[in-house]
Amino acid sequence: AAPSRRSGSNRPRGACHFSPPFPAMPAFDFWDINEILAEEYKVTAKPSYTIASGGVLLPSAAGSECKDLPADTKVQVPFWLAQSLARRNSASIELPTDYNSNAQEDLGGDPVACRLGDKSGYYFEIGLRIGHLLHNQGLVDTLFAGLQQRWVEIVTLLGSLGVARMEASQLNPTNSSFPATLTYLEHRMFCGGKEAEAQFKRWTDMFGAFKMKASQLVDAPLAKRARTAKAA
């Protein structure tokens, strides 16, 4: 059988396909509005050649006087445009301040305290794309590690299903401020956890758990037997 366009291989039908835990490049959906918003993140690009009619990328005052964009001129452009130029070897991209060595050190030292949502609502998504584009494996590893530790903190805030969760308090600055630092991805995970809690509670309410009696098939502890005997 000829390989399908979707699979791209002659793998037999029903065969298992195992994907690596982390893709070499973050998944991209052309029609996803969040992908579009993420790639509006501004980066500094420097063209390797003069770009005809590229003067529109310069600030308004300079752009009106210069029709072409001279080589080695730094301009602030959306990431989607800088990425396209870089892949054609037509421009180089500078590592943004939000992802420089100081930012990586802060994220690696105490990721829970970093206000990533203030930097970009898509901090991890765009950071991974920049890291792969610049072949900066250190940045990629730091982002994955930081996201994992922040996910642990989200799970801690959510608590266990069916157990009262710890409320935010001024006495615990981390718990009170951490929800305000979440990125769009982390906010979705946080809301997903609360939705799972609500669905679990709705399911347990179907069984009237508050009316359940002690099982007669399990022996009671000795201490409880003694109290029961005295009461009798």
N, C-alpha and C positions, 0 to 999 in steps of 0.2 A: 504494500500500500504506500502511496506517495505521502510524504510528510505534510501535515496541515500547516497553514500559515500561522495558526495560533500556537501550536506546540513547537514547530520548527524542528522536529525530530521524528524518528521512526519508533518511539517508545510504544510498546504494546498497550492496547486499551486496558485500563484497570491497574496498570503498574503504578507503584507509588513514586512520587517525586519529592525529594527532600530539598528544601531551600535552606541556605545558610541563615543563621540567626540574625545577622545584619547584612543588608544588601550592600553591594559595592557602591551603589549610588542611590540616594533616597528616591522612592517611587514618585512619579509625576503624573498628574491627571490634567490634561490640557483644558478640560472644561470645569475644573474645580475652582470655584470663586476664591477659596482660601489660598490655593496655589498662586493665583493671579495677584492677590493682595500681598502675599509673602514676597514675591519677586519685584514688588515696587520698592523694596528696601534700597536706599541710596548707597552707592559705593563710589570710590574714586578710581577712575580709569585713566590710563595714559596711552593714547594711540601710538602705534609704532610708525605709522605713515600719515601723511596728510590726507584727511578725509574730505573729499569734495562735498560742498554744501553742508559740512558738519558744523559750521559756525553757530547753528541754532542750538547746539548743546552748551555753548558758552553762556555766561550770565547775560541778561537782557541787554545791558548797555554795550558790552563787548560784542555780543552776537550780531547786533545790527550793523556793526562796522566791519566785521570779518565774515566773508562768505564761506571760506573753507576753514577746517579745523587743523591747525598746524600739528605736526608730529611732536611728541613729548609734551603736549599740553595737558595738564591735569584738569579733568572735568568730573563733576558729580552727575552720575547717570543711574537710572534704575538697574537693579541687578540683572534683569532679563536682557537688557541691551549690552551690558558689560560682559555677560556670559557669552553672548553670541559673538561679540568681537574677539574675546579671548580664545574661543574655540577655533577661530579662523586665523589665529596668530596675528591679528590686526591691532591688538591692544593688550596691555598688562593691567592687572588689578592689584590695588594695594589692600593689605589686610585691614579691615575696618577697626576703628578704636574699640568697638564693642566686643571684638574678638582678639585683641592684641595680647601680649604676654601678661600684662597686668590683669586683664579681665580673666584670662585663663587661670592665673594664680588664685584669684578670688573665687572663681567657680570650683577650682580643685580643693581649696582650703575649707570653705564653708558654703556649699551650694545652696543651702536652705535660706541663708541670709541675703543672697543675691536677688536684687529686684529686676529679674529678667524681663518681666512683662512691661516695665517702663522703657526698656531698650528696644524691644520689638515683640509684638504679639506672636511672632513666628520665629523666635530666637533660635530654636534648635533646628528647625527645618532649613532656614536660610544659612545658618552656620555650617551645617553639614555640607550643603552645596558649595559654599565658599571653601571649606576645608578640602573637599575632593578636587575642586577646580584648581586650587593652589598646591595640591599634593602635600598638604599640611596634616600629616597623620596625627601629630600631637594635639591639634585642635579637635580633630574628629574623636579621638579617644577621650579627651577632656569633656566634650559635650555628652558622649554616651555615659560616662561615669557620673557626671553631674545630673543628668536626667534620671538615672537609676536611683541615686540617693534622694533626689527630690520626690520621686515616686514612692519611696519608702516612707517619707514624711507625710505624703498624702494619705497613704494607707493607715498610718498612725493616727492622723486626724479623723479619718472615717471610723476607726475602731472596728470591732468585731460585729458581725451580723447579730442582731438581737440583744446587743449589750449597749448600755447607755454610753454615748461618746463623750469625750472630754471637750467642754466648751471653751471657746477663746476667752482669755482673761488678760487684764493688764498685768496680772501677777506673773504671767508667762508670756513675755514679749514675742517669743518665736511663734507660738500658736496663734497669737492675735494678729501678727503682721504677715505671716507666711501666705495666707490665701490671697492677699493683695499683690503678691509678687508673681502669681501664676501667669504663664503664657497661655495662648489659646488652646494648645494641645493639652497642657496640664489641667486647664479649667474643664475641658471636656472629660478628662479622666476623673476629676473630682466630682463633677455632676453625675457621671456614670456610676460612681460608687454610691452616691446618695440615692440614685434611682434604683440601684440593686437592693439597697436597704429597704426602700419603700415597697418594692415588689415582694421581698422576702416577708416583710411584716404583713402584707396583704394576704400572702399565701398561708402563713401560720394562723392568721385570724380565722381562716376557714375551718380550723379544727378545734377552736375553743380551748386553747392550751391552758387557760386559767382554770378549767374544770377538771383537768386530768388528776387522777388519784394515784397514790403510790402503788407500785406493782406488788402483787402478792407472790410473784414467782422469785423475787430476790429477797434473800434474808436481810433483815434490818441489822445495822451495827449493834454491838453489844450494849453500848451506852444508851442507844435509843430504846433497846429492849428493856433495860433497867428502868428508865423513866416511864415507859408504858406500864410496866408491872406495878410500880408504885402508885400510879394514877388509878389502876384498877383496884 
